[in-house]
Protein backbone atom coordinates (compact mmCIF):
# COMPACT_ATOMS: atom_id res chain seq x y z
CA UNK A 1 0.00 0.00 0.00
CA UNK A 2 1.45 3.33 -1.04
CA UNK A 3 1.18 6.07 1.56
CA UNK A 4 1.10 9.74 0.75
CA UNK A 5 2.76 12.45 2.82
CA UNK A 6 -0.72 13.44 3.98
CA UNK A 7 -1.35 9.88 5.24
CA UNK A 8 1.73 10.14 7.46
CA UNK A 9 0.70 13.56 8.78
CA UNK A 10 -2.85 12.40 9.44
CA UNK A 11 -1.57 9.34 11.34
CA UNK A 12 0.50 11.68 13.52
CA UNK A 13 -2.66 13.69 14.27
CA UNK A 14 -4.60 10.54 15.19
CA UNK A 15 -1.80 9.27 17.44
CA UNK A 16 -1.95 12.50 19.41
CA UNK A 17 -5.74 12.75 19.42
CA UNK A 18 -6.29 9.13 20.50
CA UNK A 19 -3.32 9.23 22.90
CA UNK A 20 -1.55 6.26 21.29
CA UNK A 21 -4.45 3.99 22.29
CA UNK A 22 -6.37 1.35 20.35
CA UNK A 23 -9.98 2.49 20.38
CA UNK A 24 -11.35 -1.06 20.60
CA UNK A 25 -9.24 -2.93 23.18
CA UNK A 26 -7.87 0.26 24.81
CA UNK A 27 -4.25 -0.99 24.72
CA UNK A 28 -1.97 2.01 25.04
CA UNK A 29 1.30 2.24 23.13
CA UNK A 30 4.38 4.33 23.76
CA UNK A 31 5.18 7.19 21.36
CA UNK A 32 8.53 5.61 20.49
CA UNK A 33 7.00 2.17 19.89
CA UNK A 34 3.60 2.55 18.22
CA UNK A 35 4.09 0.69 14.94
CA UNK A 36 1.37 -1.75 16.00
CA UNK A 37 -1.26 0.99 15.81
CA UNK A 38 -2.98 1.44 12.47
CA UNK A 39 -5.29 4.09 11.07
CA UNK A 40 -8.68 2.54 10.51
CA UNK A 41 -10.97 4.27 8.03
CA UNK A 42 -14.60 3.31 8.60
CA UNK A 43 -15.29 4.37 5.03
CA UNK A 44 -12.22 3.14 3.11
CA UNK A 45 -9.20 5.18 2.08
CA UNK A 46 -10.35 5.14 -1.54
CA UNK A 47 -13.14 7.58 -0.63
CA UNK A 48 -11.20 10.80 -0.98
CA UNK A 49 -13.83 12.94 0.75
CA UNK A 50 -13.50 11.04 4.05
CA UNK A 51 -9.90 9.82 3.76
CA UNK A 52 -8.70 12.53 6.15
CA UNK A 53 -11.99 13.09 7.98
CA UNK A 54 -11.32 12.93 11.71
CA UNK A 55 -14.80 11.50 12.32
CA UNK A 56 -14.15 8.65 9.86
CA UNK A 57 -10.87 7.47 11.34
CA UNK A 58 -9.67 5.92 14.58
CA UNK A 59 -6.58 4.08 15.75
CA UNK A 60 -6.77 0.32 16.08
CA UNK A 61 -4.08 -2.18 16.96
CA UNK A 62 -3.35 -4.74 14.24
CA UNK A 63 -5.56 -7.43 15.77
CA UNK A 64 -8.54 -5.15 16.34
CA UNK A 65 -8.15 -3.70 12.85
CA UNK A 66 -8.37 -7.22 11.41
CA UNK A 67 -11.59 -7.85 13.35
CA UNK A 68 -13.35 -4.54 12.89
CA UNK A 69 -11.97 -3.24 9.65
CA UNK A 70 -11.72 -6.44 7.68
CA UNK A 71 -13.33 -9.23 9.65
CA UNK A 72 -16.38 -10.73 11.21
CA UNK A 73 -16.97 -7.91 13.70
CA UNK A 74 -17.71 -5.21 11.12
CA UNK A 75 -21.23 -4.88 12.61
CA UNK A 76 -19.64 -4.07 16.00
CA UNK A 77 -17.54 -1.38 14.28
CA UNK A 78 -20.70 0.17 12.85
CA UNK A 79 -22.32 0.14 16.31
CA UNK A 80 -19.24 1.82 17.78
CA UNK A 81 -19.29 4.52 15.10
CA UNK A 82 -23.03 5.15 15.51
CA UNK A 83 -22.58 5.50 19.29
CA UNK A 84 -19.55 7.76 18.86
CA UNK A 85 -21.11 10.07 16.27
CA UNK A 86 -24.81 9.71 17.04
CA UNK A 87 -27.28 8.70 14.37
CA UNK A 88 -27.31 12.11 12.68
CA UNK A 89 -23.52 12.35 12.75
CA UNK A 90 -23.18 8.86 11.29
CA UNK A 91 -25.65 9.70 8.53
CA UNK A 92 -23.73 12.89 7.70
CA UNK A 93 -20.46 10.96 7.59
CA UNK A 94 -22.02 8.43 5.23
CA UNK A 95 -23.25 11.26 2.99
CA UNK A 96 -19.72 12.73 2.90
CA UNK A 97 -18.30 9.29 2.09
CA UNK A 98 -20.52 9.03 -0.98
CA UNK A 99 -19.85 12.59 -2.14
CA UNK A 100 -17.16 12.98 -4.80
CA UNK A 101 -14.05 14.99 -3.98
CA UNK A 102 -11.11 15.49 -6.26
CA UNK A 103 -7.74 14.63 -4.72
CA UNK A 104 -5.92 17.75 -3.54
CA UNK A 105 -2.82 16.90 -1.52
CA UNK A 106 -1.82 20.52 -0.90
CA UNK A 107 -5.21 21.48 0.52
CA UNK A 108 -5.40 18.26 2.55
CA UNK A 109 -1.92 18.92 3.96
CA UNK A 110 -2.95 22.41 5.11
CA UNK A 111 -6.10 21.04 6.75
CA UNK A 112 -4.19 18.26 8.54
CA UNK A 113 -1.55 20.70 9.78
CA UNK A 114 -4.36 22.80 11.27
CA UNK A 115 -5.70 19.69 13.04
CA UNK A 116 -2.22 18.94 14.37
CA UNK A 117 -1.98 22.43 15.87
CA UNK A 118 -5.22 21.78 17.78
CA UNK A 119 -3.87 18.66 19.53
CA UNK A 120 -0.28 19.73 20.18
C-alpha positions as CSV (number, residue, x, y, z in Angstrom):
1,X,0.0,0.0,0.0
2,X,1.5,3.3,-1.0
3,X,1.2,6.1,1.6
4,X,1.1,9.7,0.7
5,X,2.8,12.5,2.8
6,X,-0.7,13.4,4.0
7,X,-1.4,9.9,5.2
8,X,1.7,10.1,7.5
9,X,0.7,13.6,8.8
10,X,-2.8,12.4,9.4
11,X,-1.6,9.3,11.3
12,X,0.5,11.7,13.5
13,X,-2.7,13.7,14.3
14,X,-4.6,10.5,15.2
15,X,-1.8,9.3,17.4
16,X,-1.9,12.5,19.4
17,X,-5.7,12.7,19.4
18,X,-6.3,9.1,20.5
19,X,-3.3,9.2,22.9
20,X,-1.5,6.3,21.3
21,X,-4.4,4.0,22.3
22,X,-6.4,1.4,20.4
23,X,-10.0,2.5,20.4
24,X,-11.3,-1.1,20.6
25,X,-9.2,-2.9,23.2
26,X,-7.9,0.3,24.8
27,X,-4.3,-1.0,24.7
28,X,-2.0,2.0,25.0
29,X,1.3,2.2,23.1
30,X,4.4,4.3,23.8
31,X,5.2,7.2,21.4
32,X,8.5,5.6,20.5
33,X,7.0,2.2,19.9
34,X,3.6,2.6,18.2
35,X,4.1,0.7,14.9
36,X,1.4,-1.8,16.0
37,X,-1.3,1.0,15.8
38,X,-3.0,1.4,12.5
39,X,-5.3,4.1,11.1
40,X,-8.7,2.5,10.5
41,X,-11.0,4.3,8.0
42,X,-14.6,3.3,8.6
43,X,-15.3,4.4,5.0
44,X,-12.2,3.1,3.1
45,X,-9.2,5.2,2.1
46,X,-10.4,5.1,-1.5
47,X,-13.1,7.6,-0.6
48,X,-11.2,10.8,-1.0
49,X,-13.8,12.9,0.8
50,X,-13.5,11.0,4.1
51,X,-9.9,9.8,3.8
52,X,-8.7,12.5,6.2
53,X,-12.0,13.1,8.0
54,X,-11.3,12.9,11.7
55,X,-14.8,11.5,12.3
56,X,-14.2,8.7,9.9
57,X,-10.9,7.5,11.3
58,X,-9.7,5.9,14.6
59,X,-6.6,4.1,15.7
60,X,-6.8,0.3,16.1
61,X,-4.1,-2.2,17.0
62,X,-3.4,-4.7,14.2
63,X,-5.6,-7.4,15.8
64,X,-8.5,-5.2,16.3
65,X,-8.2,-3.7,12.8
66,X,-8.4,-7.2,11.4
67,X,-11.6,-7.9,13.3
68,X,-13.4,-4.5,12.9
69,X,-12.0,-3.2,9.7
70,X,-11.7,-6.4,7.7
71,X,-13.3,-9.2,9.7
72,X,-16.4,-10.7,11.2
73,X,-17.0,-7.9,13.7
74,X,-17.7,-5.2,11.1
75,X,-21.2,-4.9,12.6
76,X,-19.6,-4.1,16.0
77,X,-17.5,-1.4,14.3
78,X,-20.7,0.2,12.9
79,X,-22.3,0.1,16.3
80,X,-19.2,1.8,17.8
81,X,-19.3,4.5,15.1
82,X,-23.0,5.1,15.5
83,X,-22.6,5.5,19.3
84,X,-19.5,7.8,18.9
85,X,-21.1,10.1,16.3
86,X,-24.8,9.7,17.0
87,X,-27.3,8.7,14.4
88,X,-27.3,12.1,12.7
89,X,-23.5,12.3,12.7
90,X,-23.2,8.9,11.3
91,X,-25.7,9.7,8.5
92,X,-23.7,12.9,7.7
93,X,-20.5,11.0,7.6
94,X,-22.0,8.4,5.2
95,X,-23.2,11.3,3.0
96,X,-19.7,12.7,2.9
97,X,-18.3,9.3,2.1
98,X,-20.5,9.0,-1.0
99,X,-19.8,12.6,-2.1
100,X,-17.2,13.0,-4.8
101,X,-14.0,15.0,-4.0
102,X,-11.1,15.5,-6.3
103,X,-7.7,14.6,-4.7
104,X,-5.9,17.7,-3.5
105,X,-2.8,16.9,-1.5
106,X,-1.8,20.5,-0.9
107,X,-5.2,21.5,0.5
108,X,-5.4,18.3,2.6
109,X,-1.9,18.9,4.0
110,X,-2.9,22.4,5.1
111,X,-6.1,21.0,6.8
112,X,-4.2,18.3,8.5
113,X,-1.6,20.7,9.8
114,X,-4.4,22.8,11.3
115,X,-5.7,19.7,13.0
116,X,-2.2,18.9,14.4
117,X,-2.0,22.4,15.9
118,X,-5.2,21.8,17.8
119,X,-3.9,18.7,19.5
120,X,-0.3,19.7,20.2
